Structure formats: C-alpha cells, structure tokens
Amino acid sequence: MYVAITGAGKSRVIQFRKDQRIPGTKRKVTRVIKTIGNYEKMLAEDPDIIEKLKEEARRLTREEKAENAPITLSVNNQELVSPGQAHASYRFGHALLRQCWQRMGLDLFIRERIDKKNREALSEALQGLLYHRLTDPASILASVRDLTTYAGMDPVGRDVHYQVLEVLYEEKEVLIDHLCDFFQSHTTRQGPVAYYDVTTHSFESVREGELRMFGFSKSNKPNEVQVVMGLLIDNNGIPITFELFPGNTMDQKTLQTAVARLKEKYKLDKIVIVADRGLNSQDNLEFLLQEGHDFVFAYTLKRSTEELKALALDEEGWTSSEKEGEAGWKEKVVEHALKVKVLLTREERLALPARRGRPPQYKTVEIPAKIHLTWSRERARKDRIDRERVVEKARQLLSSPGQVSQSLKRGKNQYIAFSVDTQACHLDEGKIASQARFDGYYAIITNDLGYKTAEVCDLYGGLWKIEESFRVMKTDLEASPAFVWKDERVHGHFTLCFLALCFIRYAQYLLFQDQGLSVSAQTLMESWHRPTVMAIGDYPDVRLIPTMVPQAYFDLAQSLKMPVLRTCMTIHQFRQRTKLDVNKNLINDNRTKK
C-alpha cells in the first residue's frame, strides 16, 4: 500500500493505493483503497501530511501482511472417546440478524421502552427468541436449551423468556409504530396502498379463552381452538401491522379494525385496500366508502345479478389480444352503482318531516364503481379441469348415495341434485353447464374510476405476497400450533412471529434492491441456521474456523455491508467481522480449557 496524488490543479486528491499482479501475467492492476481528501487543502493545514500518510500506509501494509500470514496451530491428536474431547462449535448465522436488529434501531427501542431493572436480560432474551424463531423455530423451552450454542448469546433464565412475551404484548403498538417509521424511511413503501387478508392459527388444545375459541378453521383443524389474525402488508410485501381476534370472528368483521389502525398510523385521508372476495361484504364496502377510502376487491360473477352475468357473457364491448391466432386475453369495463348506507348529516336530519318513532339515521346513496372483467384462455383451461375433477368425484360419490347428505351442497355435492329422499339423486347437468359458461372469466370491482384494467389486475395480483406471508408464518416460522395459553402471552407470541416476518421480508427487500436477487424465506432461514464456527485450541489462544456457510449468507452480508469473513480467525477478528463476542461461550465451555 502506498500514497498517491492524482488529479490536476486544485482538484488533486490524496489516495491510498495498492498494486496487485494479475495471476498468470506480468501485468499489474492498481486498486484505490481509500481517497483521503483534497491535496491542496490538507497540505495547507499540515505541511507534513504526506510523510504522516506514508507512515500510516506502511503500518496498514504490515498489519495486512500479518493478518494474511499462515497460521500454525498446535492441536492434540488423540483418540476421541467422549463428547468433551471434541472441538467446540457455535452457530453464528444470526450475526446477519443482529446487524438487521441494529439497523432497525431495536436496541434504542428497548432502551427507551423497557424501563425495568432487568432490561439487559429482557433484550438478550428477546433477541434469543427472535433469532431462534428465524433459524430453528421451537417452543420457548427448547429455544432456551439451544441458545447456549449460539455465538455471543448470554444465557438468561427461562422465566425471563416468558416475561418477554408479556413485554411484547404491552409494547406491541409502540413496536409496530417503530417498525412502520423505519420501513417508511428506509424502503420504497407506498403508504396509501395496503394488502389485507385473514387467516387462523390453531392451538393443540380444546380449552377456550378470551381469544382461543372454536371457529371456522382455514387450516382444516376444526377440533382445536384458534385465533383469527388479520394482516396488512405493503407494496414490497413487508408487514405493516396485524390484529388478533377471537377464533370465532368472521373474516368480514376484521377489516375495519385494521384499516382504522393503518389510517391512524400514517395520518392518511385515503387508503387503497386490496383484498380477496372473502372480505367483499356490504358492511366493509360501506365502511370504506364512508371513511373516504378506495378498494380493489375480487367480485364473484357466478353470484352476481343476472344483468351483470349477461353483460359479462355479451360479446360486445370486449377488447381482445391475439395469441397464436386465438383470443388469448380479453377485457371489458362495466359501470356499476353501489348502493351504500351513509349517516345523515345534522342538517339532513333536521329537514326530515316530523313523524312518530325514532328518526332515520342513514340514507341510501349510489356510489359509482367499475367492474373490470377479464377472460383468458389459460384460466378457462384451468377452470374446466378443476370443475371436471369435482364432477368426477361427484360421479364416484353417487355410487354411495347415503354419503351425499353428510356434506350437503359442498365441494363435489354442489353438482348433485337430489330430493328429500337422498337415495334419489343424480348429477345436476344444468348447473354444470351453467357454471361452465364462466370458465376463464374474472371480475374485480373498484370505486377508483381512474384505474385501467391492467392497473387493477396488477394491484390485485399483488395479493400473492400476503398469501405467501401466511404460508411463511405457518410453515417456515411455525407460528401455529402455538404452545402458550395466557392471552397476553398469545399476543406476545404472535407479535414475535410478526417481528420475525418483518426480518425475513426486509432481508428479501435488501437482496432484491441491492443485487437483484429473489431469495425464498426457507433459503434465508437456512443461511441463518447453518453457519457454524469451530473453535480449535485452548482458551484464550483459540482459532475460529467457519464451516457450512451458504451462498445466501455471503449475499446478505454484502448487502448489509458487513466485513468479510476469514477462513481462520482469532477471537478479536471474529468479533470484528460478526459483532458477536464468542468469549461468552468459550469461557464456560470445558472443551476449550486446558
């Protein structure tokens, strides 16, 4: 490494540079290590600046040579007959999570919000539960036992980990506000647009509580109590907020609470809510319109009015695109008037004619909306195959007519016509033909009249992100079945899982924005779970050797601008590169003591 002065005139700068030989040739390439500053300005402030910088360059060169010098280890070579003779090893993939934790300002959040004597222990326990949930999801008991194998983690009592859930319950709203502020400032979050959906989380229990109730299970676990979760995510797929409801709450009754929470947080006059047809209820539409919000909802043609069905099936007014000589896609926009009840103003109530009884509080108004109809050949093919599969099951069921009444009008039985006497039943060919007319059609309704069909489809198409988020929570993060029973701990458990989902989505966002990489949640979790460092030698003269480090670890470390690992490190070098103090583990590990 040497000092170089480059540029011309008053624009000259001082740099640290390094020449490296290109392997297999006699040529060299010059690499700029660091630009120090303007030559004229620095020389005016200190006439000896060049000599000082040359000495600094020589010092850095000596340190680099020492760091890259071969390491000689003296290691015992003896028969391995007990666990205590094996080399100690620790997980360190959570170094990336620790970096995200600091980026999100969660250390500051803990200091400001947890005013308790055991604040440090609570912070350590919260990080431990979060890191374990993101690397190897398990119960609190299993997590506490396993955290001793995580580099740099302080062991804290089991009771403290349960106390963390209660703290998360108490501080849930403030924590979500903190995360919202961070993501609003550090991502391309578009506040007015939000995706909303609902799922259920089960418990391996039949004991009911304030939240834990029996209800319609989306996980096909009707014999277990559950809670209902409503989740809002942004345009990047990063969670915004969530709400928990008793397990017997209908989906349609959760939207209003979540939207009110979102409006309060962002101080927005108008929000665009995108949701599937299960949330397209009259009450929700009235609420959104009453509050001045926009919506993009799926619309069920098969259950719509005969007038709308006729408009959809009418060949007039469609715009088509050609694909392989056939109409592969077509679209049509139908104007629609939504009849909505709204509160009367004070002036309107006073103007009402006097009459007996309670005066009316609402009036019915018509709100203009548009239904965007689309048809595609691929969707028509899928609809036909799906229907034929159900019809075939119905045919098989007809061989045992007594079973028809067990699931009346559901699934395959929707195509079976029967009398009161279920022995006399047959395929409803009329209904099959009627539904076949709608193969390939899809409808989306919105009250924003300025949207084009392509924009509406793009918005609605983003719902896969929230559906995937539910899958990640249930499958990868193993949020359910939950193994806590007190309601405050139930809230705390799902707040922890929500926080873990935020970490996954933020990591995916960083990788895509920085390197154009699309990485699954499973791949990320493996990159946090698998990296292990093996400790060789006797403490404190220990060398740490990383093993099983996946490519995703290196990719995310690059996006987080973390120092590069080395193949063999001292304790100090390991701490510099991972911010994990492995001394905490080595001091208490008999395998590293003489």
C-alpha positions, 0 to 999 in steps of 0.5 A, spaced: 500 500 500 502 506 498 500 514 497 498 517 491 496 524 488 492 524 482 488 529 479 490 536 476 490 543 479 486 544 485 482 538 484 488 533 486 486 528 491 490 524 496 489 516 495 491 510 498 493 505 493 495 498 492 498 494 486 496 487 485 499 482 479 494 479 475 495 471 476 498 468 470 501 475 467 506 480 468 501 485 468 499 489 474 492 492 476 492 498 481 486 498 486 484 505 490 483 503 497 481 509 500 481 517 497 483 521 503 481 528 501 483 534 497 491 535 496 491 542 496 487 543 502 490 538 507 497 540 505 495 547 507 493 545 514 499 540 515 505 541 511 507 534 513 501 530 511 504 526 506 510 523 510 504 522 516 500 518 510 506 514 508 507 512 515 500 510 516 500 506 509 506 502 511 503 500 518 496 498 514 501 494 509 504 490 515 498 489 519 495 486 512 501 482 511 500 479 518 493 478 518 494 474 511 500 470 514 499 462 515 497 460 521 500 454 525 496 451 530 498 446 535 492 441 536 492 434 540 491 428 536 488 423 540 483 418 540 476 421 541 472 417 546 467 422 549 463 428 547 468 433 551 474 431 547 471 434 541 472 441 538 467 446 540 462 449 535 457 455 535 452 457 530 453 464 528 448 465 522 444 470 526 450 475 526 446 477 519 440 478 524 443 482 529 446 487 524 438 487 521 436 488 529 441 494 529 439 497 523 432 497 525 434 501 531 431 495 536 436 496 541 434 504 542 427 501 542 428 497 548 432 502 551 427 507 551 421 502 552 423 497 557 424 501 563 425 495 568 431 493 572 432 487 568 432 490 561 439 487 559 436 480 560 429 482 557 433 484 550 438 478 550 432 474 551 428 477 546 433 477 541 434 469 543 427 468 541 427 472 535 433 469 532 431 462 534 424 463 531 428 465 524 433 459 524 430 453 528 423 455 530 421 451 537 417 452 543 420 457 548 423 451 552 427 448 547 429 455 544 432 456 551 436 449 551 439 451 544 441 458 545 447 456 549 450 454 542 449 460 539 455 465 538 455 471 543 448 469 546 448 470 554 444 465 557 438 468 561 433 464 565 427 461 562 422 465 566 425 471 563 423 468 556 416 468 558 416 475 561 418 477 554 412 475 551 408 479 556 413 485 554 411 484 547 404 484 548 404 491 552 409 494 547 406 491 541 403 498 538 409 502 540 413 496 536 409 496 530 409 504 530 417 503 530 417 498 525 412 502 520 417 509 521 423 505 519 420 501 513 417 508 511 424 511 511 428 506 509 424 502 503 420 504 497 413 503 501 407 506 498 403 508 504 396 509 501 396 502 498 395 496 503 394 488 502 389 485 507 387 478 508 385 473 514 387 467 516 387 462 523 392 459 527 390 453 531 392 451 538 393 443 540 388 444 545 380 444 546 380 449 552 377 456 550 379 463 552 378 470 551 381 469 544 382 461 543 375 459 541 372 454 536 371 457 529 371 456 522 378 453 521 382 455 514 387 450 516 382 444 516 383 443 524 376 444 526 377 440 533 382 445 536 381 452 538 384 458 534 385 465 533 383 469 527 389 474 525 388 479 520 394 482 516 396 488 512 402 488 508 405 493 503 407 494 496 414 490 497 410 485 501 413 487 508 408 487 514 405 493 516 401 491 522 396 485 524 390 484 529 388 478 533 381 476 534 377 471 537 377 464 533 370 465 532 370 472 528 368 472 521 373 474 516 368 480 514 368 483 521 376 484 521 377 489 516 375 495 519 379 494 525 385 494 521 384 499 516 382 504 522 389 502 525 393 503 518 389 510 517 391 512 524 398 510 523 400 514 517 395 520 518 392 518 511 385 521 508 385 515 503 387 508 503 387 503 497 385 496 500 386 490 496 383 484 498 380 477 496 372 476 495 372 473 502 372 480 505 367 483 499 361 484 504 356 490 504 358 492 511 366 493 509 364 496 502 360 501 506 365 502 511 370 504 506 366 508 502 364 512 508 371 513 511 373 516 504 377 510 502 378 506 495 378 498 494 380 493 489 376 487 491 375 480 487 367 480 485 364 473 484 360 473 477 357 466 478 353 470 484 352 476 481 345 479 478 343 476 472 344 483 468 351 483 470 352 475 468 349 477 461 353 483 460 359 479 462 357 473 457 355 479 451 360 479 446 360 486 445 364 491 448 370 486 449 377 488 447 381 482 445 389 480 444 391 475 439 395 469 441 397 464 436 391 466 432 386 465 438 383 470 443 388 469 448 386 475 453 380 479 453 377 485 457 371 489 458 369 495 463 362 495 466 359 501 470 356 499 476 352 503 482 353 501 489 348 502 493 351 504 500 348 506 507 351 513 509 349 517 516 345 523 515 348 529 516 345 534 522 342 538 517 339 532 513 336 530 519 333 536 521 329 537 514 326 530 515 318 531 516 316 530 523 313 523 524 312 518 530 318 513 532 325 514 532 328 518 526 332 515 520 339 515 521 342 513 514 340 514 507 341 510 501 346 513 496 349 510 489 356 510 489 359 509 482 364 503 481 367 499 475 367 492 474 373 490 470 372 483 467 377 479 464 377 472 460 383 468 458 384 462 455 389 459 460 384 460 466 378 457 462 383 451 461 384 451 468 377 452 470 374 446 466 379 441 469 378 443 476 370 443 475 371 436 471 375 433 477 369 435 482 364 432 477 368 426 477 368 425 484 361 427 484 360 421 479 364 416 484 360 419 490 353 417 487 355 410 487 354 411 495 348 415 495 347 415 503 354 419 503 351 425 499 347 428 505 353 428 510 356 434 506 350 437 503 351 442 497 359 442 498 365 441 494 363 435 489 355 435 492 354 442 489 353 438 482 348 433 485 341 434 485 337 430 489 330 430 493 328 429 500 329 422 499 337 422 498 337 415 495 334 419 489 339 423 486 343 424 480 348 429 477 345 436 476 347 437 468 344 444 468 348 447 473 354 444 470 353 447 464 351 453 467 357 454 471 361 452 465 359 458 461 364 462 466 370 458 465 376 463 464 372 469 466 374 474 472 371 480 475 374 485 480 370 491 482 373 498 484 370 505 486 377 508 483 374 510 476 381 512 474 384 505 474 385 501 467 384 494 467 391 492 467 392 497 473 387 493 477 389 486 475 396 488 477 394 491 484 390 485 485 395 480 483 399 483 488 395 479 493 400 473 492 405 476 497 400 476 503 398 469 501 405 467 501 406 471 508 401 466 511 404 460 508 411 463 511 408 464 518 405 457 518 410 453 515 417 456 515 416 460 522 411 455 525 407 460 528 401 455 529 400 450 533 402 455 538 404 452 545 402 458 550 395 459 553 395 466 557 392 471 552 397 476 553 402 471 552 398 469 545 399 476 543 406 476 545 407 470 541 404 472 535 407 479 535 414 475 535 412 471 529 410 478 526 417 481 528 420 475 525 416 476 518 418 483 518 426 480 518 425 475 513 421 480 508 426 486 509 432 481 508 428 479 501 427 487 500 435 488 501 437 482 496 432 484 491 434 492 491 441 491 492 443 485 487 437 483 484 436 477 487 429 473 489 431 469 495 425 464 498 424 465 506 426 457 507 433 459 503 434 465 508 432 461 514 437 456 512 443 461 511 441 463 518 441 456 521 447 453 518 453 457 519 457 454 524 464 456 527 469 451 530 473 453 535 480 449 535 485 450 541 485 452 548 482 458 551 484 464 550 489 462 544 483 459 540 482 459 532 475 460 529 474 456 523 467 457 519 464 451 516 457 450 512 456 457 510 451 458 504 451 462 498 445 466 501 449 468 507 455 471 503 449 475 499 446 478 505 452 480 508 454 484 502 448 487 502 448 489 509 455 491 508 458 487 513 466 485 513 468 479 510 469 473 513 476 469 514 477 462 513 481 462 520 480 467 525 482 469 532 477 471 537 478 479 536 477 478 528 471 474 529 468 479 533 470 484 528 467 481 522 460 478 526 459 483 532 458 477 536 463 476 542 464 468 542 468 469 549 461 468 552 461 461 550 468 459 550 469 461 557 464 456 560 465 451 555 470 445 558 472 443 551 476 449 550 480 449 557 486 446 558 
